[in-house]
Amino acid sequence: MNAEEVLVLHRRIRTPDLATLHCRELELRLDADGRYLVLSRYAELYSEDRCVWGSSRDHRVSLVRLLRWVVSQENRSD
């Protein structure tokens, strides 16, 4: 899998007023070695003359650990 390949889960662009633009994005991807699943959250708020605010957060979980958790949840439902 190419490191640039991502699954965009949510993308929202809104204009609270005529002078501002608010962008949000939530995406899922594998890290470079394929061992971790990475959930990224990104938000920016622009005014008409500059970027006022921006934030990016990544949350990583081991793919093996995630799959073990999924299997354990399946076993609990029986």
C-alpha positions as CSV (number, residue, x, y, z in Angstrom):
1,M,0.0,0.0,0.0
2,N,1.3,3.4,-0.9
3,A,1.8,5.7,2.1
4,E,-0.1,8.4,0.3
5,E,-3.3,6.3,0.1
6,V,-5.9,7.4,2.7
7,L,-9.5,6.8,3.3
8,V,-11.3,10.1,3.9
9,L,-14.0,9.4,6.5
10,H,-15.3,12.9,6.8
11,R,-14.6,16.2,5.1
12,R,-16.5,19.4,5.9
13,I,-16.1,22.9,4.7
14,R,-18.4,25.6,5.9
15,T,-18.6,29.4,6.0
16,P,-19.9,30.6,9.3
17,D,-20.0,34.1,7.7
18,L,-18.8,35.8,4.5
19,A,-15.3,36.5,6.0
20,T,-14.4,33.1,7.4
21,L,-13.9,29.5,6.2
22,H,-13.8,26.5,8.5
23,C,-12.3,23.2,7.1
24,R,-12.4,19.8,8.9
25,E,-11.1,16.4,7.8
26,L,-11.0,13.0,9.3
27,E,-9.0,10.3,7.5
28,L,-7.7,6.7,8.1
29,R,-4.5,5.2,6.7
30,L,-1.8,2.6,7.4
31,D,1.5,3.9,8.5
32,A,4.6,3.4,6.3
33,D,5.5,-0.1,7.6
34,G,1.8,-1.3,7.6
35,R,1.8,-2.2,11.3
36,Y,-0.3,0.7,12.6
37,L,-3.7,2.1,11.7
38,V,-3.6,5.9,11.9
39,L,-6.7,8.1,12.4
40,S,-6.0,11.8,11.6
41,R,-8.1,14.7,12.5
42,Y,-7.4,18.1,10.9
43,A,-9.1,21.5,11.3
44,E,-8.4,25.0,10.0
45,L,-10.2,28.3,10.4
46,Y,-9.4,31.0,7.8
47,S,-10.2,34.6,7.8
48,E,-10.2,36.7,4.6
49,D,-6.5,37.8,5.1
50,R,-4.8,34.8,6.8
51,C,-5.1,31.4,8.5
52,V,-6.4,32.2,12.0
53,W,-6.1,28.7,13.5
54,G,-5.1,25.2,12.6
55,S,-4.8,21.9,14.4
56,S,-3.8,18.3,13.4
57,R,-3.9,15.2,15.6
58,D,-2.9,11.6,14.8
59,H,-4.1,8.6,16.8
60,R,-2.3,5.3,16.2
61,V,-3.3,1.8,17.1
62,S,-1.4,-1.5,16.3
63,L,-3.2,-3.4,13.6
64,V,-2.6,-6.7,15.4
65,R,-4.0,-5.3,18.6
66,L,-7.1,-3.9,16.8
67,L,-7.8,-7.3,15.1
68,R,-7.4,-9.1,18.4
69,W,-9.9,-6.7,20.0
70,V,-12.4,-7.2,17.1
71,V,-12.1,-11.0,17.6
72,S,-12.6,-10.7,21.3
73,Q,-15.7,-8.6,20.8
74,E,-17.2,-11.2,18.5
75,N,-16.6,-13.9,21.1
76,R,-18.4,-11.7,23.8
77,S,-21.6,-11.5,21.7
78,D,-22.2,-15.3,21.9
